[in-house]
């Protein structure tokens, strides 16, 4: 009988060990939206293009976006200087953008 009790106790300890291990872990803080990781050029390009497509008064389909080391280059033909200015402003507001080069953006001749 004593041997059975020891066996049951050992089995119970083995079964509960993983639960106790999980209880020992410290809870992770909730994400805040901030990251200590650098933003990649690919992410910046995607985000700028998405923002341009969503922006009013900017023809995002006509603007090409390339990013190198956080510097966004915009190129293409738009309808007005106002659209160029708006595209630059949209790109500058994206996280990780260091600078915006819009020399490649031109007003299309009508």
Biopython code that builds the backbone (N, CA, C, O; Angstrom):
import numpy as np
from Bio.PDB.StructureBuilder import StructureBuilder

atoms = [
    (1, "UNK", "N", (0.812, -1.177, 0.000)),
    (1, "UNK", "CA", (0.000, 0.000, 0.000)),
    (1, "UNK", "C", (0.864, 1.253, 0.000)),
    (1, "UNK", "O", (0.583, 2.230, -0.695)),
    (2, "UNK", "N", (1.928, 1.195, 0.803)),
    (2, "UNK", "CA", (2.830, 2.334, 0.882)),
    (2, "UNK", "C", (3.494, 2.576, -0.465)),
    (2, "UNK", "O", (3.685, 3.724, -0.866)),
    (3, "UNK", "N", (3.847, 1.499, -1.169)),
    (3, "UNK", "CA", (4.488, 1.619, -2.473)),
    (3, "UNK", "C", (3.527, 2.265, -3.475)),
    (3, "UNK", "O", (3.956, 3.042, -4.327)),
    (4, "UNK", "N", (2.238, 1.950, -3.379)),
    (4, "UNK", "CA", (1.233, 2.523, -4.262)),
    (4, "UNK", "C", (1.087, 4.020, -4.004)),
    (4, "UNK", "O", (0.969, 4.805, -4.945)),
    (5, "UNK", "N", (1.095, 4.415, -2.736)),
    (5, "UNK", "CA", (0.983, 5.835, -2.393)),
    (5, "UNK", "C", (2.180, 6.624, -2.917)),
    (5, "UNK", "O", (2.016, 7.729, -3.434)),
    (6, "UNK", "N", (3.352, 6.076, -2.790)),
    (6, "UNK", "CA", (4.558, 6.745, -3.289)),
    (6, "UNK", "C", (4.484, 6.872, -4.809)),
    (6, "UNK", "O", (4.842, 7.909, -5.366)),
    (7, "UNK", "N", (4.027, 5.830, -5.469)),
    (7, "UNK", "CA", (3.900, 5.867, -6.931)),
    (7, "UNK", "C", (2.877, 6.915, -7.361)),
    (7, "UNK", "O", (3.116, 7.657, -8.313)),
    (8, "UNK", "N", (1.746, 6.983, -6.673)),
    (8, "UNK", "CA", (0.727, 7.983, -6.998)),
    (8, "UNK", "C", (1.243, 9.399, -6.760)),
    (8, "UNK", "O", (0.986, 10.299, -7.560)),
    (9, "UNK", "N", (1.956, 9.592, -5.683)),
    (9, "UNK", "CA", (2.523, 10.904, -5.374)),
    (9, "UNK", "C", (3.540, 11.305, -6.437)),
    (9, "UNK", "O", (3.553, 12.455, -6.876)),
    (10, "UNK", "N", (4.379, 10.383, -6.850)),
    (10, "UNK", "CA", (5.373, 10.668, -7.888)),
    (10, "UNK", "C", (4.684, 11.009, -9.202)),
    (10, "UNK", "O", (5.093, 11.944, -9.891)),
    (11, "UNK", "N", (3.647, 10.266, -9.556)),
    (11, "UNK", "CA", (2.916, 10.534, -10.796)),
    (11, "UNK", "C", (2.244, 11.901, -10.743)),
    (11, "UNK", "O", (2.228, 12.628, -11.736)),
    (12, "UNK", "N", (1.694, 12.246, -9.597)),
    (12, "UNK", "CA", (1.034, 13.545, -9.441)),
    (12, "UNK", "C", (2.044, 14.679, -9.579)),
    (12, "UNK", "O", (1.754, 15.690, -10.218)),
    (13, "UNK", "N", (3.218, 14.523, -8.989)),
    (13, "UNK", "CA", (4.257, 15.552, -9.091)),
    (13, "UNK", "C", (4.736, 15.714, -10.527)),
    (13, "UNK", "O", (4.974, 16.832, -10.984)),
    (14, "UNK", "N", (4.875, 14.611, -11.232)),
    (14, "UNK", "CA", (5.304, 14.675, -12.633)),
    (14, "UNK", "C", (4.230, 15.362, -13.475)),
    (14, "UNK", "O", (4.545, 16.148, -14.369)),
    (15, "UNK", "N", (2.969, 15.066, -13.188)),
    (15, "UNK", "CA", (1.873, 15.648, -13.961)),
    (15, "UNK", "C", (1.728, 17.145, -13.705)),
    (15, "UNK", "O", (1.371, 17.893, -14.615)),
    (16, "UNK", "N", (1.995, 17.583, -12.498)),
    (16, "UNK", "CA", (1.790, 18.990, -12.151)),
    (16, "UNK", "C", (3.025, 19.854, -12.437)),
    (16, "UNK", "O", (2.923, 21.081, -12.425)),
    (17, "UNK", "N", (4.163, 19.254, -12.687)),
    (17, "UNK", "CA", (5.404, 20.007, -12.915)),
    (17, "UNK", "C", (5.281, 21.027, -14.052)),
    (17, "UNK", "O", (5.698, 22.171, -13.867)),
    (18, "UNK", "N", (4.729, 20.670, -15.219)),
    (18, "UNK", "CA", (4.613, 21.677, -16.289)),
    (18, "UNK", "C", (3.721, 22.864, -15.900)),
    (18, "UNK", "O", (3.995, 24.001, -16.285)),
    (19, "UNK", "N", (2.667, 22.597, -15.146)),
    (19, "UNK", "CA", (1.777, 23.676, -14.704)),
    (19, "UNK", "C", (2.530, 24.621, -13.775)),
    (19, "UNK", "O", (2.399, 25.840, -13.885)),
    (20, "UNK", "N", (3.307, 24.068, -12.874)),
    (20, "UNK", "CA", (4.093, 24.897, -11.962)),
    (20, "UNK", "C", (5.146, 25.698, -12.721)),
    (20, "UNK", "O", (5.422, 26.847, -12.375)),
    (21, "UNK", "N", (5.724, 25.106, -13.735)),
    (21, "UNK", "CA", (6.726, 25.817, -14.530)),
    (21, "UNK", "C", (6.095, 27.007, -15.238)),
    (21, "UNK", "O", (6.693, 28.082, -15.288)),
    (22, "UNK", "N", (4.902, 26.834, -15.783)),
    (22, "UNK", "CA", (4.210, 27.942, -16.448)),
    (22, "UNK", "C", (3.857, 29.045, -15.458)),
    (22, "UNK", "O", (3.905, 30.227, -15.796)),
    (23, "UNK", "N", (3.506, 28.660, -14.244)),
    (23, "UNK", "CA", (3.143, 29.649, -13.237)),
    (23, "UNK", "C", (4.344, 30.495, -12.830)),
    (23, "UNK", "O", (4.170, 31.616, -12.351)),
    (24, "UNK", "N", (5.546, 29.987, -13.010)),
    (24, "UNK", "CA", (6.760, 30.697, -12.639)),
    (24, "UNK", "C", (7.141, 31.774, -13.645)),
    (24, "UNK", "O", (7.875, 32.702, -13.307)),
    (25, "UNK", "N", (6.644, 31.661, -14.897)),
    (25, "UNK", "CA", (7.021, 32.626, -15.925)),
    (25, "UNK", "C", (6.445, 33.991, -15.593)),
    (25, "UNK", "O", (5.339, 34.106, -15.066)),
    (26, "UNK", "N", (7.216, 35.022, -15.911)),
    (26, "UNK", "CA", (6.758, 36.385, -15.685)),
    (26, "UNK", "C", (5.883, 36.815, -16.854)),
    (26, "UNK", "O", (6.230, 36.561, -18.007)),
    (27, "UNK", "N", (4.773, 37.451, -16.581)),
    (27, "UNK", "CA", (3.917, 37.895, -17.689)),
    (27, "UNK", "C", (4.602, 38.982, -18.507)),
    (27, "UNK", "O", (5.305, 39.835, -17.966)),
    (28, "UNK", "N", (4.386, 38.938, -19.814)),
    (28, "UNK", "CA", (4.963, 39.936, -20.712)),
    (28, "UNK", "C", (4.072, 41.169, -20.711)),
    (28, "UNK", "O", (2.847, 41.046, -20.679)),
    (29, "UNK", "N", (4.674, 42.359, -20.745)),
    (29, "UNK", "CA", (3.846, 43.562, -20.804)),
    (29, "UNK", "C", (3.089, 43.627, -22.131)),
    (29, "UNK", "O", (3.537, 43.097, -23.148)),
    (30, "UNK", "N", (1.959, 44.276, -22.097)),
    (30, "UNK", "CA", (1.155, 44.418, -23.316)),
    (30, "UNK", "C", (1.909, 45.265, -24.328)),
    (30, "UNK", "O", (2.608, 46.203, -23.946)),
    (31, "UNK", "N", (1.779, 44.952, -25.612)),
    (31, "UNK", "CA", (2.467, 45.751, -26.630)),
    (31, "UNK", "C", (1.948, 47.184, -26.633)),
    (31, "UNK", "O", (0.756, 47.424, -26.442)),
    (32, "UNK", "N", (2.855, 48.130, -26.851)),
    (32, "UNK", "CA", (2.486, 49.547, -26.833)),
    (32, "UNK", "C", (2.468, 50.144, -28.218)),
    (32, "UNK", "O", (2.111, 51.311, -28.379)),
    (33, "UNK", "N", (2.842, 49.377, -29.222)),
    (33, "UNK", "CA", (2.911, 49.926, -30.569)),
    (33, "UNK", "C", (4.299, 50.455, -30.887)),
    (33, "UNK", "O", (4.599, 50.759, -32.042)),
    (34, "UNK", "N", (5.128, 50.566, -29.893)),
    (34, "UNK", "CA", (6.495, 51.023, -30.095)),
    (34, "UNK", "C", (7.400, 49.804, -30.199)),
    (34, "UNK", "O", (7.125, 48.762, -29.605)),
    (35, "UNK", "N", (8.467, 49.941, -30.950)),
    (35, "UNK", "CA", (9.398, 48.837, -31.116)),
    (35, "UNK", "C", (10.819, 49.362, -31.040)),
    (35, "UNK", "O", (11.120, 50.456, -31.518)),
    (36, "UNK", "N", (11.678, 48.576, -30.440)),
    (36, "UNK", "CA", (13.084, 48.967, -30.393)),
    (36, "UNK", "C", (13.813, 48.524, -31.658)),
    (36, "UNK", "O", (14.980, 48.864, -31.854)),
    (37, "UNK", "N", (13.131, 47.769, -32.516)),
    (37, "UNK", "CA", (13.733, 47.292, -33.754)),
    (37, "UNK", "C", (13.679, 48.384, -34.816)),
    (37, "UNK", "O", (12.687, 49.108, -34.903)),
    (38, "UNK", "N", (14.722, 48.511, -35.619)),
    (38, "UNK", "CA", (14.680, 49.506, -36.695)),
    (38, "UNK", "C", (13.633, 49.120, -37.735)),
    (38, "UNK", "O", (13.373, 47.942, -37.981)),
    (39, "UNK", "N", (13.049, 50.141, -38.333)),
    (39, "UNK", "CA", (12.050, 49.917, -39.374)),
    (39, "UNK", "C", (12.788, 49.630, -40.672)),
    (39, "UNK", "O", (13.717, 50.354, -41.031)),
    (40, "UNK", "N", (12.386, 48.587, -41.376)),
    (40, "UNK", "CA", (13.090, 48.217, -42.604)),
    (40, "UNK", "C", (12.642, 49.095, -43.766)),
    (40, "UNK", "O", (11.543, 49.650, -43.758)),
    (41, "UNK", "N", (13.511, 49.210, -44.761)),
    (41, "UNK", "CA", (13.199, 49.983, -45.959)),
    (41, "UNK", "C", (11.981, 49.406, -46.677)),
    (41, "UNK", "O", (11.165, 50.151, -47.221)),
    (42, "UNK", "N", (11.863, 48.093, -46.678)),
    (42, "UNK", "CA", (10.719, 47.459, -47.332)),
    (42, "UNK", "C", (9.422, 47.858, -46.645)),
    (42, "UNK", "O", (8.428, 48.162, -47.305)),
    (43, "UNK", "N", (9.438, 47.854, -45.317)),
    (43, "UNK", "CA", (8.253, 48.251, -44.567)),
    (43, "UNK", "C", (7.909, 49.704, -44.857)),
    (43, "UNK", "O", (6.743, 50.039, -45.065)),
    (44, "UNK", "N", (8.925, 50.575, -44.873)),
    (44, "UNK", "CA", (8.694, 51.998, -45.145)),
    (44, "UNK", "C", (8.072, 52.171, -46.528)),
    (44, "UNK", "O", (7.085, 52.891, -46.680)),
    (45, "UNK", "N", (8.645, 51.517, -47.534)),
    (45, "UNK", "CA", (8.115, 51.620, -48.897)),
    (45, "UNK", "C", (6.650, 51.195, -48.942)),
    (45, "UNK", "O", (5.816, 51.882, -49.531)),
    (46, "UNK", "N", (6.347, 50.072, -48.324)),
    (46, "UNK", "CA", (4.976, 49.566, -48.312)),
    (46, "UNK", "C", (4.037, 50.531, -47.601)),
    (46, "UNK", "O", (2.934, 50.798, -48.079)),
    (47, "UNK", "N", (4.470, 51.049, -46.471)),
    (47, "UNK", "CA", (3.633, 51.965, -45.694)),
    (47, "UNK", "C", (3.406, 53.275, -46.447)),
    (47, "UNK", "O", (2.284, 53.781, -46.476)),
    (48, "UNK", "N", (4.459, 53.831, -47.057)),
    (48, "UNK", "CA", (4.311, 55.074, -47.819)),
    (48, "UNK", "C", (3.346, 54.858, -48.979)),
    (48, "UNK", "O", (2.451, 55.674, -49.200)),
    (49, "UNK", "N", (3.520, 53.773, -49.718)),
    (49, "UNK", "CA", (2.644, 53.492, -50.863)),
    (49, "UNK", "C", (1.195, 53.340, -50.399)),
    (49, "UNK", "O", (0.282, 53.864, -51.038)),
    (50, "UNK", "N", (0.981, 52.639, -49.309)),
    (50, "UNK", "CA", (-0.362, 52.462, -48.761)),
    (50, "UNK", "C", (-0.980, 53.800, -48.377)),
    (50, "UNK", "O", (-2.143, 54.066, -48.676)),
    (51, "UNK", "N", (-0.192, 54.636, -47.712)),
    (51, "UNK", "CA", (-0.690, 55.951, -47.299)),
    (51, "UNK", "C", (-0.996, 56.832, -48.509)),
    (51, "UNK", "O", (-1.977, 57.575, -48.504)),
    (52, "UNK", "N", (-0.164, 56.751, -49.541)),
    (52, "UNK", "CA", (-0.417, 57.534, -50.755)),
    (52, "UNK", "C", (-1.710, 57.081, -51.438)),
    (52, "UNK", "O", (-2.484, 57.904, -51.926)),
    (53, "UNK", "N", (-1.932, 55.777, -51.468)),
    (53, "UNK", "CA", (-3.153, 55.257, -52.088)),
    (53, "UNK", "C", (-4.400, 55.654, -51.296)),
    (53, "UNK", "O", (-5.476, 55.824, -51.868)),
    (54, "UNK", "N", (-4.250, 55.800, -49.990)),
    (54, "UNK", "CA", (-5.386, 56.159, -49.138)),
    (54, "UNK", "C", (-5.617, 57.667, -49.065)),
    (54, "UNK", "O", (-6.706, 58.113, -48.701)),
    (55, "UNK", "N", (-4.598, 58.451, -49.409)),
    (55, "UNK", "CA", (-4.697, 59.910, -49.276)),
    (55, "UNK", "C", (-5.636, 60.504, -50.317)),
    (55, "UNK", "O", (-5.683, 60.067, -51.467)),
    (56, "UNK", "N", (-6.373, 61.504, -49.881)),
    (56, "UNK", "CA", (-7.230, 62.238, -50.815)),
    (56, "UNK", "C", (-6.373, 63.244, -51.561)),
    (56, "UNK", "O", (-5.371, 63.726, -51.031)),
    (57, "UNK", "N", (-6.749, 63.554, -52.749)),
    (57, "UNK", "CA", (-6.078, 64.572, -53.571)),
    (57, "UNK", "C", (-4.664, 64.192, -53.987)),
    (57, "UNK", "O", (-3.878, 65.061, -54.366)),
    (58, "UNK", "N", (-4.327, 62.901, -53.922)),
    (58, "UNK", "CA", (-3.027, 62.427, -54.410)),
    (58, "UNK", "C", (-3.287, 61.189, -55.258)),
    (58, "UNK", "O", (-4.028, 60.293, -54.854)),
    (59, "UNK", "N", (-2.677, 61.149, -56.423)),
    (59, "UNK", "CA", (-2.843, 59.983, -57.286)),
    (59, "UNK", "C", (-1.758, 58.961, -56.950)),
    (59, "UNK", "O", (-0.723, 58.897, -57.614)),
    (60, "UNK", "N", (-2.006, 58.163, -55.911)),
    (60, "UNK", "CA", (-1.035, 57.184, -55.452)),
    (60, "UNK", "C", (-0.660, 56.144, -56.491)),
    (60, "UNK", "O", (0.433, 55.579, -56.436)),
    (61, "UNK", "N", (-1.552, 55.885, -57.436)),
    (61, "UNK", "CA", (-1.251, 54.905, -58.484)),
    (61, "UNK", "C", (-0.180, 55.401, -59.445)),
    (61, "UNK", "O", (0.493, 54.602, -60.095)),
    (62, "UNK", "N", (-0.022, 56.709, -59.535)),
    (62, "UNK", "CA", (0.940, 57.284, -60.476)),
    (62, "UNK", "C", (2.303, 57.551, -59.836)),
    (62, "UNK", "O", (3.218, 58.034, -60.504)),
    (63, "UNK", "N", (2.441, 57.240, -58.550)),
    (63, "UNK", "CA", (3.680, 57.542, -57.831)),
    (63, "UNK", "C", (4.406, 56.250, -57.479)),
    (63, "UNK", "O", (3.832, 55.349, -56.867)),
    (64, "UNK", "N", (5.675, 56.171, -57.873)),
    (64, "UNK", "CA", (6.533, 55.047, -57.491)),
    (64, "UNK", "C", (7.294, 55.432, -56.235)),
    (64, "UNK", "O", (7.692, 56.584, -56.065)),
    (65, "UNK", "N", (7.492, 54.458, -55.357)),
    (65, "UNK", "CA", (8.160, 54.698, -54.078)),
    (65, "UNK", "C", (9.324, 53.732, -53.934)),
    (65, "UNK", "O", (9.163, 52.524, -54.109)),
    (66, "UNK", "N", (10.486, 54.263, -53.617)),
    (66, "UNK", "CA", (11.672, 53.450, -53.327)),
    (66, "UNK", "C", (12.305, 54.003, -52.058)),
    (66, "UNK", "O", (12.289, 55.212, -51.826)),
    (67, "UNK", "N", (12.864, 53.119, -51.236)),
    (67, "UNK", "CA", (13.465, 53.540, -49.973)),
    (67, "UNK", "C", (14.836, 52.913, -49.819)),
    (67, "UNK", "O", (15.023, 51.722, -50.070)),
    (68, "UNK", "N", (15.798, 53.734, -49.401)),
    (68, "UNK", "CA", (17.133, 53.237, -49.099)),
    (68, "UNK", "C", (17.627, 53.947, -47.845)),
    (68, "UNK", "O", (17.744, 55.172, -47.812)),
    (69, "UNK", "N", (17.914, 53.156, -46.814)),
    (69, "UNK", "CA", (18.401, 53.675, -45.537)),
    (69, "UNK", "C", (17.483, 54.748, -44.967)),
    (69, "UNK", "O", (17.950, 55.739, -44.408)),
    (70, "UNK", "N", (16.184, 54.549, -45.109)),
    (70, "UNK", "CA", (15.209, 55.477, -44.552)),
    (70, "UNK", "C", (14.919, 56.695, -45.404)),
    (70, "UNK", "O", (14.072, 57.513, -45.045)),
    (71, "UNK", "N", (15.610, 56.831, -46.534)),
    (71, "UNK", "CA", (15.368, 57.952, -47.442)),
    (71, "UNK", "C", (14.403, 57.479, -48.528)),
    (71, "UNK", "O", (14.708, 56.563, -49.291)),
    (72, "UNK", "N", (13.241, 58.118, -48.584)),
    (72, "UNK", "CA", (12.198, 57.746, -49.537)),
    (72, "UNK", "C", (12.350, 58.579, -50.799)),
    (72, "UNK", "O", (12.434, 59.805, -50.736)),
    (73, "UNK", "N", (12.384, 57.908, -51.943)),
    (73, "UNK", "CA", (12.425, 58.587, -53.241)),
    (73, "UNK", "C", (11.085, 58.378, -53.929)),
    (73, "UNK", "O", (10.621, 57.250, -54.099)),
    (74, "UNK", "N", (10.474, 59.489, -54.319)),
    (74, "UNK", "CA", (9.197, 59.448, -55.020)),
    (74, "UNK", "C", (9.429, 59.812, -56.472)),
    (74, "UNK", "O", (10.176, 60.744, -56.770)),
    (75, "UNK", "N", (8.792, 59.082, -57.382)),
    (75, "UNK", "CA", (8.914, 59.404, -58.805)),
    (75, "UNK", "C", (7.593, 59.126, -59.498)),
    (75, "UNK", "O", (6.752, 58.375, -59.005)),
    (76, "UNK", "N", (7.435, 59.753, -60.655)),
    (76, "UNK", "CA", (6.221, 59.568, -61.432)),
    (76, "UNK", "C", (5.668, 60.904, -61.878)),
    (76, "UNK", "O", (6.278, 61.951, -61.660)),
    (77, "UNK", "N", (4.502, 60.857, -62.506)),
    (77, "UNK", "CA", (3.855, 62.075, -63.000)),
    (77, "UNK", "C", (2.511, 62.238, -62.307)),
    (77, "UNK", "O", (1.690, 61.321, -62.272)),
    (78, "UNK", "N", (2.312, 63.425, -61.759)),
    (78, "UNK", "CA", (1.060, 63.743, -61.076)),
    (78, "UNK", "C", (0.411, 64.941, -61.761)),
    (78, "UNK", "O", (0.984, 65.531, -62.677)),
    (79, "UNK", "N", (-0.786, 65.293, -61.310)),
    (79, "UNK", "CA", (-1.556, 66.332, -61.984)),
    (79, "UNK", "C", (-1.187, 67.762, -61.595)),
    (79, "UNK", "O", (-1.472, 68.696, -62.344)),
    (80, "UNK", "N", (-0.554, 67.947, -60.429)),
    (80, "UNK", "CA", (-0.274, 69.318, -59.990)),
    (80, "UNK", "C", (0.865, 69.359, -58.976)),
    (80, "UNK", "O", (1.250, 68.338, -58.406)),
    (81, "UNK", "N", (1.394, 70.560, -58.766)),
    (81, "UNK", "CA", (2.419, 70.773, -57.742)),
    (81, "UNK", "C", (1.833, 70.496, -56.355)),
    (81, "UNK", "O", (2.539, 70.044, -55.454)),
    (82, "UNK", "N", (0.556, 70.766, -56.196)),
    (82, "UNK", "CA", (-0.116, 70.488, -54.925)),
    (82, "UNK", "C", (-0.038, 68.998, -54.593)),
    (82, "UNK", "O", (0.160, 68.631, -53.435)),
    (83, "UNK", "N", (-0.192, 68.141, -55.603)),
    (83, "UNK", "CA", (-0.087, 66.700, -55.372)),
    (83, "UNK", "C", (1.334, 66.305, -54.991)),
    (83, "UNK", "O", (1.530, 65.407, -54.173)),
    (84, "UNK", "N", (2.317, 66.965, -55.573)),
    (84, "UNK", "CA", (3.718, 66.697, -55.198)),
    (84, "UNK", "C", (3.926, 67.052, -53.735)),
    (84, "UNK", "O", (4.501, 66.269, -52.978)),
    (85, "UNK", "N", (3.460, 68.227, -53.336)),
    (85, "UNK", "CA", (3.615, 68.670, -51.949)),
    (85, "UNK", "C", (2.897, 67.734, -50.981)),
    (85, "UNK", "O", (3.423, 67.408, -49.917)),
    (86, "UNK", "N", (1.707, 67.310, -51.353)),
    (86, "UNK", "CA", (0.933, 66.398, -50.506)),
    (86, "UNK", "C", (1.634, 65.038, -50.396)),
    (86, "UNK", "O", (1.695, 64.461, -49.311)),
    (87, "UNK", "N", (2.159, 64.530, -51.506)),
    (87, "UNK", "CA", (2.862, 63.241, -51.492)),
    (87, "UNK", "C", (4.087, 63.308, -50.584)),
    (87, "UNK", "O", (4.357, 62.371, -49.832)),
    (88, "UNK", "N", (4.827, 64.409, -50.652)),
    (88, "UNK", "CA", (5.995, 64.579, -49.778)),
    (88, "UNK", "C", (5.569, 64.593, -48.315)),
    (88, "UNK", "O", (6.208, 63.963, -47.472)),
    (89, "UNK", "N", (4.497, 65.308, -48.015)),
    (89, "UNK", "CA", (4.016, 65.390, -46.632)),
    (89, "UNK", "C", (3.564, 64.026, -46.121)),
    (89, "UNK", "O", (3.846, 63.661, -44.979)),
    (90, "UNK", "N", (2.867, 63.279, -46.962)),
    (90, "UNK", "CA", (2.405, 61.941, -46.574)),
    (90, "UNK", "C", (3.603, 61.046, -46.266)),
    (90, "UNK", "O", (3.614, 60.350, -45.251)),
    (91, "UNK", "N", (4.603, 61.063, -47.132)),
    (91, "UNK", "CA", (5.791, 60.216, -46.939)),
    (91, "UNK", "C", (6.555, 60.606, -45.678)),
    (91, "UNK", "O", (7.027, 59.736, -44.946)),
    (92, "UNK", "N", (6.680, 61.901, -45.421)),
    (92, "UNK", "CA", (7.426, 62.365, -44.240)),
    (92, "UNK", "C", (6.780, 61.918, -42.936)),
    (92, "UNK", "O", (7.464, 61.783, -41.922)),
    (93, "UNK", "N", (5.477, 61.690, -42.951)),
    (93, "UNK", "CA", (4.768, 61.318, -41.730)),
    (93, "UNK", "C", (4.820, 59.829, -41.414)),
    (93, "UNK", "O", (4.250, 59.396, -40.412)),
    (94, "UNK", "N", (5.483, 59.045, -42.237)),
    (94, "UNK", "CA", (5.590, 57.605, -41.994)),
    (94, "UNK", "C", (6.767, 57.339, -41.056)),
    (94, "UNK", "O", (7.853, 57.895, -41.226)),
    (95, "UNK", "N", (6.533, 56.484, -40.070)),
    (95, "UNK", "CA", (7.570, 56.133, -39.100)),
    (95, "UNK", "C", (8.801, 55.569, -39.804)),
    (95, "UNK", "O", (8.681, 54.722, -40.689)),
    (96, "UNK", "N", (9.978, 56.038, -39.412)),
    (96, "UNK", "CA", (11.233, 55.518, -39.952)),
    (96, "UNK", "C", (11.772, 56.308, -41.124)),
    (96, "UNK", "O", (12.916, 56.104, -41.531)),
    (97, "UNK", "N", (10.964, 57.216, -41.681)),
    (97, "UNK", "CA", (11.417, 58.013, -42.825)),
    (97, "UNK", "C", (12.355, 59.104, -42.322)),
    (97, "UNK", "O", (11.990, 59.912, -41.468)),
    (98, "UNK", "N", (13.564, 59.114, -42.863)),
    (98, "UNK", "CA", (14.556, 60.127, -42.491)),
    (98, "UNK", "C", (14.447, 61.364, -43.362)),
    (98, "UNK", "O", (14.597, 62.490, -42.889)),
    (99, "UNK", "N", (14.183, 61.139, -44.645)),
    (99, "UNK", "CA", (14.122, 62.236, -45.600)),
    (99, "UNK", "C", (13.290, 61.781, -46.794)),
    (99, "UNK", "O", (13.132, 60.584, -47.038)),
    (100, "UNK", "N", (12.760, 62.754, -47.535)),
    (100, "UNK", "CA", (11.977, 62.450, -48.732)),
    (100, "UNK", "C", (12.577, 63.200, -49.907)),
    (100, "UNK", "O", (12.742, 64.419, -49.860)),
    (101, "UNK", "N", (12.904, 62.462, -50.963)),
    (101, "UNK", "CA", (13.426, 63.041, -52.203)),
    (101, "UNK", "C", (12.320, 62.927, -53.252)),
    (101, "UNK", "O", (11.970, 61.831, -53.689)),
    (102, "UNK", "N", (11.781, 64.075, -53.643)),
    (102, "UNK", "CA", (10.686, 64.076, -54.617)),
    (102, "UNK", "C", (11.121, 64.663, -55.951)),
    (102, "UNK", "O", (10.287, 65.103, -56.742)),
    (103, "UNK", "N", (12.428, 64.672, -56.203)),
    (103, "UNK", "CA", (12.922, 65.213, -57.482)),
    (103, "UNK", "C", (12.388, 64.431, -58.676)),
    (103, "UNK", "O", (12.288, 64.971, -59.778)),
    (104, "UNK", "N", (12.048, 63.181, -58.465)),
    (104, "UNK", "CA", (11.540, 62.352, -59.549)),
    (104, "UNK", "C", (10.057, 62.541, -59.834)),
    (104, "UNK", "O", (9.531, 61.984, -60.798)),
    (105, "UNK", "N", (9.378, 63.327, -58.995)),
    (105, "UNK", "CA", (7.962, 63.611, -59.236)),
    (105, "UNK", "C", (7.837, 64.823, -60.142)),
    (105, "UNK", "O", (8.477, 65.848, -59.909)),
    (106, "UNK", "N", (7.019, 64.706, -61.167)),
    (106, "UNK", "CA", (6.829, 65.811, -62.112)),
    (106, "UNK", "C", (5.346, 66.029, -62.365)),
    (106, "UNK", "O", (4.532, 65.111, -62.270)),
    (107, "UNK", "N", (5.024, 67.270, -62.689)),
    (107, "UNK", "CA", (3.654, 67.584, -63.074)),
    (107, "UNK", "C", (3.492, 67.201, -64.540)),
    (107, "UNK", "O", (4.255, 67.645, -65.398)),
    (108, "UNK", "N", (2.495, 66.376, -64.815)),
    (108, "UNK", "CA", (2.248, 65.923, -66.188)),
    (108, "UNK", "C", (1.719, 67.083, -67.026)),
    (108, "UNK", "O", (0.880, 67.863, -66.575)),
    (109, "UNK", "N", (2.218, 67.179, -68.238)),
    (109, "UNK", "CA", (1.731, 68.220, -69.153)),
    (109, "UNK", "C", (0.375, 67.799, -69.681)),
    (109, "UNK", "O", (0.155, 66.638, -70.028)),
    (110, "UNK", "N", (-0.522, 68.756, -69.736)),
    (110, "UNK", "CA", (-1.887, 68.447, -70.191)),
    (110, "UNK", "C", (-2.069, 68.740, -71.644)),
    (110, "UNK", "O", (-3.157, 68.536, -72.183)),
]
sb = StructureBuilder()
sb.init_structure("model")
sb.init_model(0)
sb.init_chain("A")
sb.init_seg("    ")
for serial, (resi, resn, name, xyz) in enumerate(atoms, 1):
    if name == "N":
        sb.init_residue(resn, " ", resi, " ")
    sb.init_atom(name, np.array(xyz, "f"), 0.0, 1.0, " ", f" {name:<3s}", serial, name[0])
structure = sb.get_structure()
